[in-house]
Amino acid sequence: MYLLPDSSKVWMQPGSSIRFAEDFKKHRNVWLKGNSLFEVHKNMGRKFRVYIDKAFIEVKGTCFLIKQNNPSANEITLFNGSIEFNVESTQHKIEMKPLQELVYNPADAGTQLRQIENIEWQNGRYNFTQFNLEHLT
């Protein structure tokens, strides 16, 4: 687990990397390569953005997973809170709600949004029922 200067937490899988500017507390922007789970600390008035392949995710204090295993299918899974997915080239924005997964293809800026019905947040823990563990790896 990596603790960012604003107390947000990032769990990165091996081979993944993040970078951010020295003035992170002023401009909470992170550039991600690979797969990471984010638990973003709320900070009113200061947006938190994660940049990936020609798109960015604007976070509003939440927990979400980004997977970039397949270059034509970046996956974003939102567990709680809300995020806004933005495709830079088309300025297309998608507001995500808890327990939704978005698949993004940077080659054609295509997106698919679907509901995940087998994950539940309870007492500070995620409960998975009939869940394919490949979604987390």
C-alpha positions as CSV (number, residue, x, y, z in Angstrom):
1,M,0.0,0.0,0.0
2,Y,1.3,3.5,-0.9
3,L,0.1,6.5,1.0
4,L,-0.2,9.7,-1.1
5,P,0.5,13.1,0.4
6,D,-3.3,13.8,0.9
7,S,-3.7,10.5,2.8
8,S,-5.3,8.7,-0.1
9,K,-4.2,5.1,-0.4
10,V,-3.1,3.1,-3.5
11,W,-2.6,-0.7,-3.7
12,M,-0.5,-1.4,-6.8
13,Q,0.0,-4.8,-8.4
14,P,3.5,-5.8,-9.3
15,G,4.7,-3.9,-12.5
16,S,2.3,-1.0,-11.9
17,S,3.5,2.5,-11.4
18,I,2.1,5.9,-10.5
19,R,3.6,9.4,-10.7
20,F,2.4,12.8,-9.4
21,A,3.8,16.3,-9.3
22,E,5.6,17.8,-6.3
23,D,2.6,20.2,-5.7
24,F,0.3,17.2,-5.3
25,K,-1.7,18.6,-2.4
26,K,-2.6,21.6,-4.6
27,H,-3.3,19.7,-7.8
28,R,-4.3,16.1,-6.9
29,N,-3.4,14.5,-10.3
30,V,-2.0,11.0,-10.6
31,W,-0.8,9.2,-13.8
32,L,-1.2,5.4,-13.7
33,K,0.3,2.6,-15.6
34,G,-0.9,-0.9,-14.7
35,N,-3.5,-2.1,-12.1
36,S,-4.2,-0.3,-8.8
37,L,-7.0,0.0,-6.2
38,F,-7.6,3.5,-5.0
39,E,-9.1,4.6,-1.8
40,V,-9.3,8.4,-2.2
41,H,-9.5,10.7,0.8
42,K,-12.2,13.4,0.4
43,N,-10.9,16.9,0.1
44,M,-13.6,19.5,-0.6
45,G,-12.5,22.0,-3.3
46,R,-9.6,19.9,-4.6
47,K,-10.3,17.4,-7.4
48,F,-8.5,14.1,-7.5
49,R,-7.8,12.8,-11.0
50,V,-6.2,9.6,-12.3
51,Y,-5.0,9.8,-15.9
52,I,-4.9,6.6,-18.0
53,D,-4.5,6.1,-21.8
54,K,-6.1,9.3,-23.3
55,A,-8.7,9.5,-20.5
56,F,-9.0,10.5,-16.9
57,I,-11.1,9.7,-13.9
58,E,-12.3,12.5,-11.7
59,V,-12.8,11.2,-8.2
60,K,-15.1,12.5,-5.5
61,G,-13.8,10.6,-2.5
62,T,-14.3,6.9,-3.1
63,C,-12.9,3.4,-3.6
64,F,-12.3,2.0,-7.1
65,L,-10.1,-0.4,-9.1
66,I,-8.3,0.3,-12.4
67,K,-7.1,-2.6,-14.5
68,Q,-5.0,-2.1,-17.6
69,N,-4.1,-5.7,-18.5
70,N,-5.4,-5.4,-22.0
71,P,-4.4,-2.4,-24.1
72,S,-7.8,-2.3,-25.8
73,A,-9.9,-2.8,-22.6
74,N,-9.1,-0.6,-19.6
75,E,-11.4,-1.6,-16.8
76,I,-12.6,0.7,-14.0
77,T,-14.7,-0.9,-11.2
78,L,-16.4,1.5,-8.7
79,F,-17.1,0.0,-5.2
80,N,-18.5,3.0,-3.4
81,G,-18.8,6.8,-3.8
82,S,-18.9,8.3,-7.3
83,I,-16.4,9.0,-10.1
84,E,-16.7,10.7,-13.5
85,F,-14.9,9.0,-16.4
86,N,-13.7,11.4,-19.1
87,V,-12.5,10.6,-22.7
88,E,-10.2,13.5,-23.6
89,S,-10.5,13.2,-27.4
90,T,-14.3,13.3,-27.5
91,Q,-15.0,15.2,-24.2
92,H,-17.5,12.4,-23.4
93,K,-18.2,12.1,-19.7
94,I,-19.7,9.1,-17.8
95,E,-20.9,9.5,-14.2
96,M,-20.3,6.1,-12.5
97,K,-22.3,4.9,-9.5
98,P,-21.3,2.2,-6.9
99,L,-21.0,-1.3,-8.2
100,Q,-20.6,-0.4,-11.8
101,E,-17.8,-1.4,-14.2
102,L,-16.7,0.6,-17.2
103,V,-14.6,-0.9,-20.0
104,Y,-12.7,1.7,-22.1
105,N,-10.9,1.2,-25.4
106,P,-8.4,4.0,-26.0
107,A,-8.0,3.1,-29.7
108,D,-11.5,4.1,-30.6
109,A,-12.6,5.9,-27.4
110,G,-15.4,3.3,-27.0
111,T,-16.9,2.7,-23.6
112,Q,-19.2,0.1,-22.1
113,L,-20.9,0.5,-18.7
114,R,-22.5,-2.4,-16.8
115,Q,-23.8,-3.1,-13.3
116,I,-22.0,-5.5,-11.0
117,E,-24.5,-7.3,-8.9
118,N,-22.3,-9.7,-6.9
119,I,-20.3,-7.3,-4.7
120,E,-21.7,-5.8,-1.5
121,W,-20.1,-3.2,0.9
122,Q,-20.9,-4.1,4.5
123,N,-19.3,-3.0,7.8
124,G,-16.2,-1.6,6.1
125,R,-15.7,-4.8,4.0
126,Y,-16.4,-6.0,0.5
127,N,-18.4,-9.2,0.3
128,F,-18.2,-11.2,-2.9
129,T,-20.8,-13.8,-4.0
130,Q,-20.3,-15.9,-7.1
131,F,-17.5,-13.4,-8.1
132,N,-14.8,-14.2,-10.7
133,L,-11.5,-13.5,-8.9
134,E,-9.9,-12.6,-12.2
135,H,-11.7,-9.2,-11.8
136,L,-9.4,-8.4,-8.9
137,T,-6.1,-9.6,-10.4
